[in-house]
Amino acid sequence: MTQDLVPITVATGDGIGPSIMQSTLHILEAAGARIAPEYIDIGEKVYLSGQTNGIDSAAWESLRRTKVFLKAPITTPQGGGYKSLNVSMRKALGLYANVRPCIAYAPFVNTKHPDMNLVIIRENEEDLYAGIEHRQTEEVYQCLKLITRPGCERIVRYAFEYARQQGRKRVTCMIKDNIMKFTDGLFHKVFKEIGADYPDIEQDSMIIDIGAARIADTPEAFDVVVMPNLYGDIVSDIAAQIAGSVGMAGSANIGSQCAMFEAIHGSAPDLAGQNIANPSGLIHGAIQMLIHIGQGDIAQKIHNAWLCTLEDGIHTADVYKEGISKTKVGTDEFADAVIARLGRLPQQLPAVNYEGSNPLNLPHPIRKAPANKTLVGIDIFLQWQEGDPSQLGNKLYSLGRSNVELQVITNRGVKVWPQGLPETFCTDHWRCRFVAPNNNLDFAEVLALQTRLHDAGFDVVKTENLYTFDGEPGYAAVHG
Ligand code: NAD
C-alpha cells in the first residue's frame, strides 16, 4: 500500500552511476523494498549548467523532506571553481558519521587478507575539510584544521554504539596526538572519556601512521576503527581495496536527521556505458539504507542473496579470477543473478541477520559549562622579508610594553628568537608571541600593540589570541 512506502531521494549520478543504480533499484524492487524513490539531478550536468556546487534548490528540497538519500557516484568536473558536492552535502545535512565496512569474501574473492572484517567509522564534517584556507604571505599558505568537542563526542559515541549493536568486540582510535596535541589530542581524550561508558567493549588507540601500516599489513587484527576525517578518508580506501576491490564497499553517511548511502568508489568514467562495472558497492550502500529505514528483513534477504552470488562464482570483471570465479558477468547480469538467489542463504560465507536492526539513536552531546577563559597573550603573524630573526626580535621587543612583552618568535613553528640556530631555514612568515607577564592581558593592549606594529611598518597578516581555560593553556607551547 502506498502509505507504507518510505520516500527516498535517488540520484543516478554520472559515469557508471546510472547503470549501477538501475541494477541496485532492480534488486530492491525484486526483494520487496517498501520504498518510493523520487529522482533528483546532481553532479556533472548541474555543475556544467553553471551551478558551482553541483546541486539545485529542488534537489535540496527533496533531500530535506525525505531525509534519506541513495546516491550514485558523480563526476566533479576538472578545473577551478567547482565545489565538492559530497563535502557540501555532508556538512549541510549534518552527516557526521561515515560508516565503511571493509570485508573480505575469501575464498570467493581474491585477497591477501582472507579473514579481514573491519569497519571504519570516519568523522565526516570537521578536520581539514572545513575548506578554510588562506594564502597569508608570498610564500606561505594555510589550511585550518578544526576539531570540536561535540564533533568528537558524536563520532566516538557512534563508534561505540555501532560496535555494541553489531556485536563487535573492539574499538580502536587512530590519531596523531603526539604532534597535534590540541586537535587530535581532544579526539583521543574524548575517546577515553566516552569509552568509560562502554566497559563491555575492548578499546585501544594507535598513532595513525603505524595504525594505517598495521591495517594494510594485518587488517584481520582490527574490528571497529574510529578516526578523524582525513585519516578516515585515506585509510578506508586502502582497507576497501585490500579487502578485494574498491568496487565492493558501500558507505553510510549518518546524521541526526538525514542520511546518505552510496558506494565508496567514484564514477569510473573509464567503465561508463559498457555494462561491466561492479554494482556491489552501491548494493551495500542500499543494504545499509534499508537497515536505516527499518527494513532489516529486506536488507538481510538482499545481502544473503548477494553472498550466494559470490559463492556461485558469478563475478564482475574487477573481481573475476580464473580458477576462483566461474562466470564473468556484466552489471545487469550480476543484478539478475542476485535476484535469482533472493531467499537463499550462503553455504560457506557467514549469513547475515538484520532482524530487529534499527538506526542508532544517539543522545545529543551535552554542552559543558563554560570554563573561566582568560586572555594571557597573543600570537601575531607577520609577513617580513628581511630574514635575520635577531633584527626582527630587537625591533619587536622595543614595541612591547611592561604589560605585553615579546616572548618568542618562530618560523614554521621553530623557535628563531631568542637564541635561534643559524641553520634554521626561514620563510617570510613569522609568528611573534607577545604575553602579559601577569597572565592577564587587556584586549585594549592588543589593539594598541597592533597599532604600534602598523605604525612601525610591519605587515600583520593574522593574529591568534592566547587564552587559558580554567588556568590550563589553550595553545601549544613553543619548543626548541
Ligand atoms: P573511481 O573510484 O571512479 O575509479 C578508480 C578505479 O576503480 C578505476 O580504475 C575504476 O575503473 C575502478 N572502479 C571504480 N568503481 C568500480 C566499480 N564499481 N567496478 C569496477 N571497477 C571500479 O575514482 P577516480 O577515477 O579517481 O574518479 C572518477 C570520478 O569520480 C572523478 O570525477 C571523481 O571526482 C569522482 N568521485 C566521486 C565520488 C562520489 O561521488 N562519491 C567518489 C570518488 C570519486
Boltz pocket constraint, residues with backbone or C-beta under 6 A from the ligand:
constraints:
  - pocket:
      binder: B
      contacts: [[A, 16], [A, 72], [A, 73], [A, 74], [A, 75], [A, 76], [A, 77], [A, 86], [A, 246], [A, 247], [A, 262], [A, 263], [A, 264], [A, 265], [A, 266], [A, 267], [A, 268], [A, 269], [A, 270], [A, 271], [A, 276], [A, 277], [A, 278], [A, 279], [A, 280], [A, 281], [A, 318]]
      max_distance: 6.0
